[in-house]
Amino acid sequence: MKTIKTLFIAVTFLLLPLSAFAGTNSAVTDQSDIEQAVTNFVKSVDSRNASDLQKTLYAEGTIITYNSFSNKVEHYTAGQFVDLVKGGQKGGWERQINFGSVDVNGNTAIAKIDITDPRIKESGYVTLIKDNGTWKIAGEVSTLGLNK
């Protein structure tokens, strides 16, 4: 009995680091996939590619922006936002994306981002949900202002 117990403890200590590494690898993969999903979202808006944009968005998602130029809150469903991009009212120029942090919690995540061009900076948070193995944008809440 003592031999079995010792063997069990030895195997547990040998496998413990491997399981920790496997979890880390999964988290690294998720973070990379999340950053790619957010990048695809932003680049689809920039290029006014409504078809690709729709693929990045969770169907029931929302986009909320505080526009410091107009001092108004803009609120759109995912469908409304896609229509604005398709109609040319949103997007149409290249911006840079900087990730501040990405926090993954199972099949949900939040990314802090700054999206900039030489004149404008949009800072905020993108929430994501893993839907059938694919990270989708569930929402964005941001502030739009001058890039100082």
ABEGO torsion letter per residue (X at the ends): XAAAAAAAAAAAAAAAAAAAAAAAAAAAAAAAAAAAAAAAAAAAAAAGBAAAAAAABBAABBBBBBBAAAGBBBBBBAAAAAAAAAAGABEGBBBBBBBABBBBBEABBBBBBBBBBAABBBBEBBBBBBBGGBBBBABBBBBBBBBX
